[in-house]
């Protein structure tokens, strides 16, 4: 996988010097990423056509070719990246033209369009010199701006609750390239919206979407996005697709990567890599009001308080499933949400919460049901990219996440926060 390493924290002068330093090359690369290589399959092309997003990549390529300097190229990258995010949000929320007959709630046009843009940027051959560090910086800016990671804004003043929610890209695309991720669709549907919480308070929701790639998480993309905002919000929740037919509020998150391949078909089996590993706990816990959430009527899918984990007990070398959470001194092998990137984003977000001293801030992870196609549309090779049941399921999941957030945002007399 091509690791997108952040250069945003570097001083501007240092960046400028790096970009002006030989060996600068105008040549792009003919190598595309594993994700980008899936673009040419029939289903992604149909999704782009039927949403009106197919023209974005050629327009972006023209903008890049007209750039006479790195500064102009960076402006084009940010303009198209942020424009893609805003266009996807607007489409999901019913603003502007639909661009085609694909359901507005669909998250896939954003995903495939982003890859079309990164592929153009990777192969771009500017008329001026650019270092590999410079191209990587541009890729990073494109990723962040097209995921809403750098556009989280809350209104000033008191009397408004602030909620931060994250979703994910589609994944397991080699199994079925038509896949949509309801957590990403939820992020698009809720970004910048206002909702009434269960106690009648007004809340503003801001969202961002994350890649399904191990290396981006190791590079600190979660912490970089969330750190400026956690001290200012009233609630945060990471969201991902989980188990068929049910929602889960994951009670415990584990510091372990289980090795399932990511969207670049790369595996990682290791302790979750974080800053200051010497103080890294094996487990973190939710501060979401799980009892209130599971007791509320939020939609047609059942919602569970999931307390199960998989651990290596202290002094043992064989994993054990613990239905009631980890035992003292154990090593994590799976949190309630497993040991993939959904568990990892929950672990990272809640660890960041604790390291910032925000132990009473409600936050944790919500797993949605698996988004399923309708009966008879289960063959990836011959099936349609959408169907009425598929759309109904996604809309119902989005609505239920919104309802869960409205319940979670109500202050509780006491928030369970077991020791990590």
C-alpha positions in Angstrom: 0.0 0.0 0.0 1.1 3.5 -0.7 1.5 5.2 2.7 0.2 8.7 2.7 2.5 10.4 5.1 1.4 13.7 6.5 3.6 16.8 5.8 0.9 19.2 7.1 2.7 19.7 10.4 6.0 20.8 8.8 6.7 24.5 8.8 5.9 26.2 5.5 9.5 27.3 4.9 10.7 23.7 5.4 8.1 22.5 3.0 9.1 25.1 0.4 12.7 24.1 0.6 11.9 20.5 0.3 9.8 21.1 -2.8 12.6 23.2 -4.4 15.3 20.7 -3.8 16.6 18.3 -6.5 16.1 15.5 -7.4 12.9 17.0 -8.6 11.1 15.2 -11.4 8.1 16.1 -13.6 7.4 12.4 -14.2 4.4 10.8 -12.8 4.2 7.2 -11.9 2.6 4.6 -14.1 1.9 2.5 -10.9 -1.6 2.8 -9.5 -2.6 1.7 -6.1 -4.5 -1.5 -5.5 -7.6 0.5 -4.7 -7.2 2.6 -7.8 -6.8 -0.5 -10.0 -10.4 -1.5 -9.2 -11.7 1.7 -10.8 -11.9 0.2 -14.2 -14.3 -2.6 -13.3 -17.9 -2.2 -14.6 -19.6 -1.5 -11.2 -17.5 1.5 -10.2 -17.8 3.0 -13.6 -21.6 2.5 -13.5 -21.8 4.1 -10.0 -19.9 7.1 -11.2 -22.0 7.5 -14.3 -25.3 7.1 -12.5 -24.4 9.7 -9.9 -23.0 12.4 -12.2 -19.5 12.1 -10.7 -17.8 10.6 -13.8 -16.7 14.0 -15.1 -14.7 15.0 -12.0 -11.5 13.2 -12.8 -11.1 14.6 -16.3 -11.8 18.1 -15.0 -9.2 17.6 -12.2 -6.7 16.4 -14.8 -7.2 19.5 -16.8 -6.8 21.7 -13.7 -3.5 20.0 -12.9 -2.2 20.3 -16.4 -2.9 24.0 -16.3 -0.9 24.5 -13.1 2.4 26.4 -13.6 3.7 25.9 -10.1 3.4 23.7 -7.0 1.4 26.4 -5.3 -1.2 26.4 -8.2 -1.3 22.7 -8.2 -1.9 22.6 -4.4 -4.8 25.1 -4.8 -6.3 22.8 -7.4 -5.9 19.8 -5.2 -7.6 21.4 -2.3 -10.4 22.9 -4.4 -11.3 19.6 -6.0 -10.8 17.6 -2.8 -13.0 19.8 -0.7 -15.4 20.3 -3.6 -15.8 16.5 -3.9 -16.6 16.2 -0.1 -19.1 19.1 -0.3 -20.7 17.7 -3.5 -21.1 14.3 -1.9 -22.6 15.8 1.3 -25.0 18.0 -0.7 -26.1 15.1 -2.8 -26.8 12.9 0.2 -28.8 15.7 1.9 -30.9 16.5 -1.2 -29.2 19.7 -2.3 -28.5 20.3 -6.0 -29.0 18.0 -8.9 -28.9 14.2 -8.2 -26.8 13.8 -11.4 -28.4 10.5 -12.2 -30.8 7.8 -10.9 -28.5 6.4 -8.2 -30.0 6.9 -4.7 -28.9 10.1 -3.1 -27.9 8.3 0.1 -25.2 6.4 -1.6 -21.7 6.8 -0.3 -20.0 5.0 -3.2 -19.7 8.0 -5.6 -17.5 9.7 -3.1 -15.2 6.7 -2.7 -14.8 5.9 -6.4 -14.4 9.6 -7.3 -11.7 10.1 -4.7 -9.7 7.2 -6.2 -10.2 8.6 -9.7 -8.7 11.9 -8.5 -5.8 10.3 -6.7 -5.0 8.2 -9.8 -4.8 11.4 -11.9 -2.6 13.0 -9.3 -0.3 10.0 -9.1 0.2 9.9 -12.9 0.4 13.7 -13.4 3.5 15.0 -15.2 3.9 18.7 -14.4 5.9 21.1 -16.5 8.0 22.0 -13.4 10.0 19.9 -11.0 8.3 18.2 -8.1 9.9 16.0 -5.5 8.3 12.7 -4.3 7.8 14.5 -1.0 5.8 17.2 -2.8 3.6 14.7 -4.6 3.0 12.9 -1.4 2.0 16.2 0.2 -0.5 16.8 -2.5 -1.9 13.3 -2.1 -2.3 13.9 1.6 -4.1 17.2 1.0 -6.4 15.5 -1.5 -7.2 12.7 0.9 -7.9 14.9 3.9 -10.0 17.5 2.1 -12.1 14.9 0.3 -12.9 13.1 3.5 -14.1 16.1 5.5 -11.2 15.7 7.9 -10.0 19.3 7.6 -13.5 21.0 7.4 -14.9 20.2 10.8 -16.4 23.5 12.1 -18.8 24.2 14.9 -20.8 27.3 15.6 -19.6 29.6 18.3 -21.6 30.4 21.4 -23.4 28.5 24.1 -26.6 26.5 24.2 -25.6 24.1 21.3 -24.2 20.7 21.8 -21.4 19.6 19.5 -21.2 16.0 18.2 -18.4 14.5 16.2 -19.0 11.3 14.1 -16.8 9.3 11.8 -17.4 6.7 9.2 -15.5 4.5 6.8 -14.9 3.7 3.1 -16.4 0.6 1.6 -14.2 -2.5 2.1 -13.8 -6.2 1.1 -14.2 -5.0 -2.5 -12.4 -8.0 -4.0 -15.3 -10.1 -2.6 -17.9 -7.7 -4.1 -16.9 -4.5 -5.7 -20.4 -3.1 -5.4 -20.2 -2.8 -1.7 -21.4 0.3 0.1 -20.5 1.2 3.7 -23.5 2.5 5.8 -21.1 4.3 8.2 -19.8 6.4 5.3 -23.3 7.0 4.1 -24.3 8.1 7.6 -21.3 10.5 7.7 -22.5 12.1 4.5 -26.1 12.3 5.6 -25.3 13.9 9.0 -22.4 16.3 8.2 -23.3 19.8 9.2 -26.8 18.9 10.2 -28.7 19.9 13.3 -30.7 17.4 15.4 -32.9 17.5 18.5 -31.5 15.2 21.2 -33.8 13.0 23.3 -34.1 15.7 25.9 -34.9 18.4 23.4 -31.5 20.1 23.2 -30.2 21.3 19.8 -27.0 19.7 18.6 -24.7 20.3 15.6 -23.2 17.2 14.0 -19.9 17.3 12.1 -18.4 14.2 10.4 -15.4 12.8 8.6 -14.6 9.6 6.7 -11.5 7.4 7.1 -9.8 5.0 4.8 -9.7 1.2 5.4 -5.9 1.1 5.3 -3.6 0.1 8.1 -0.8 2.5 7.2 -2.9 5.6 7.4 -3.8 4.8 10.9 -0.2 4.1 11.9 0.7 7.5 10.4 -1.7 9.1 12.9 -4.6 10.2 10.7 -7.2 9.5 13.4 -5.4 11.5 16.1 -4.5 14.3 13.7 -8.2 14.7 12.8 -9.8 14.3 16.2 -7.3 16.0 18.6 -8.3 19.6 17.8 -11.9 18.8 18.4 -12.3 16.4 21.3 -11.8 19.0 24.0 -14.6 21.1 22.5 -17.3 18.5 21.7 -20.1 17.1 23.9 -20.1 13.6 22.3 -18.1 11.7 19.8 -18.7 8.3 18.2 -16.8 6.3 15.6 -19.1 4.2 13.4 -18.5 1.2 11.2 -20.3 -1.7 9.6 -20.4 -4.7 11.9 -22.6 -7.7 12.2 -25.7 -8.8 10.1 -29.1 -7.6 11.4 -27.9 -5.7 14.6 -26.3 -2.7 16.1 -23.6 -3.0 18.7 -22.4 -0.5 21.2 -18.8 -1.8 21.8 -18.0 -1.7 25.4 -14.2 -2.5 25.2 -11.6 -1.8 22.5 -8.3 -3.8 22.2 -4.8 -2.8 21.3 -4.3 -5.5 18.7 -4.3 -5.7 14.9 -5.6 -9.0 13.8 -4.2 -9.1 10.2 -7.3 -9.0 8.0 -6.3 -7.5 4.7 -7.1 -3.8 4.1 -8.2 -2.1 0.9 -4.7 -2.3 -0.4 -4.7 -6.1 0.4 -2.0 -5.5 3.1 -2.1 -7.3 6.5 -0.8 -6.2 9.9 -0.7 -8.5 12.9 0.8 -6.5 15.8 0.0 -4.2 18.7 -1.7 -1.1 17.6 1.1 1.4 16.9 0.6 4.6 18.9 2.7 7.4 20.2 4.3 6.8 23.6 3.9 3.0 23.6 5.3 2.7 27.0 2.1 4.0 28.5 -0.2 2.3 26.1 -3.0 0.3 27.7 -4.2 -3.1 26.4 -7.8 -2.0 26.6 -9.9 1.2 26.5 -13.6 1.5 27.3 -16.6 3.3 26.0 -18.1 6.3 27.8 -21.2 6.2 25.6 -24.4 5.7 27.7 -24.9 2.2 26.5 -27.7 1.3 28.9 -29.7 4.3 27.8 -29.0 3.5 24.1 -30.0 -0.1 24.3 -33.1 0.7 26.2 -34.3 3.3 23.8 -36.5 2.7 20.7 -34.2 3.9 17.9 -35.3 1.8 14.9 -36.0 -1.6 13.4 -32.7 -3.2 14.2 -31.9 -4.5 17.7 -29.1 -2.7 19.6 -26.8 -4.6 21.9 -24.4 -3.7 24.6 -21.5 -5.9 23.5 -19.2 -6.8 26.3 -17.3 -9.6 24.8 -13.5 -9.5 24.1 -10.7 -12.0 23.1 -7.7 -11.9 25.4 -4.5 -13.6 26.3 -4.9 -14.1 30.1 -2.0 -13.0 32.2 0.8 -15.6 31.9 -1.0 -17.5 29.1 -0.3 -17.9 25.4 -3.7 -19.2 24.2 -6.5 -16.7 23.3 -9.7 -16.9 25.3 -13.1 -15.3 24.6 -14.4 -13.4 27.6 -18.1 -12.6 27.3 -17.9 -10.1 30.2 -14.8 -8.2 29.2 -11.1 -8.5 29.9 -9.5 -9.9 33.0 -6.7 -8.0 34.9 -3.3 -8.2 33.3 -4.5 -9.7 30.0 -3.3 -8.8 26.6 -5.7 -7.9 23.9 -6.4 -10.1 20.9 -9.8 -8.6 19.9 -12.0 -5.9 21.4 -15.8 -6.1 21.2 -15.6 -4.8 17.7 -13.0 -7.4 16.7 -9.3 -6.6 15.7 -9.8 -4.8 12.4 -9.8 -1.1 11.7 -13.2 -0.5 13.3 -11.8 -1.7 16.6 -8.6 0.4 16.0 -10.4 3.7 15.3 -12.4 3.1 18.5 -9.2 2.3 20.4 -7.4 5.3 19.1 -10.2 7.7 19.7 -10.9 6.6 23.2 -7.2 6.4 24.1 -6.8 10.0 22.8 -9.8 11.0 25.0 -8.1 9.5 28.0 -4.7 11.0 27.2 -6.3 14.4 26.9 -7.9 14.0 30.3 -11.4 13.9 28.9 -12.4 10.8 30.8 -16.0 12.0 31.3 -16.6 12.9 27.7 -19.1 10.5 26.2 -17.5 8.6 23.3 -17.0 5.2 21.8 -17.9 3.0 18.9 -21.2 2.0 17.2 -21.3 -1.0 14.9 -24.1 -0.9 12.3 -25.7 -3.9 10.7 -24.2 -5.2 7.5 -25.7 -3.5 4.5 -27.3 -6.2 2.4 -28.6 -6.3 -1.2 -32.1 -7.6 -1.7 -33.0 -11.2 -2.3 -31.9 -12.4 -5.7 -29.2 -9.7 -6.0 -26.4 -11.5 -4.3 -24.1 -12.5 -7.2 -21.3 -9.9 -7.5 -20.6 -11.0 -11.1 -24.1 -10.5 -12.4 -26.0 -8.5 -9.8 -27.1 -4.9 -10.0 -25.2 -2.1 -8.2 -28.4 -1.2 -6.3 -31.9 -2.4 -5.6 -34.9 -1.2 -3.5 -34.1 -3.4 -0.5 -30.4 -2.2 -0.5 -31.5 1.4 -0.5 -34.2 0.8 2.2 -31.6 -1.0 4.4 -29.1 1.9 4.1 -31.7 4.6 4.8 -33.0 2.7 7.9 -29.4 2.3 9.2 -28.7 6.0 8.7 -31.9 7.0 10.5 -31.2 4.6 13.4 -27.6 6.0 13.8 -29.1 9.5 14.0 -31.6 8.3 16.6 -28.8 6.5 18.6 -26.8 9.7 18.6 -29.8 11.7 19.8 -30.1 9.4 22.8 -26.4 9.3 23.5 -26.1 13.1 23.6 -28.4 13.4 26.6 -26.3 13.8 29.8 -26.4 10.8 32.2 -26.2 10.9 35.9 -23.3 8.6 35.8 -21.3 7.3 32.9 -19.8 3.8 33.3 -16.1 4.0 32.5 -14.3 0.9 33.8 -10.6 1.2 34.4 -8.4 0.6 31.4 
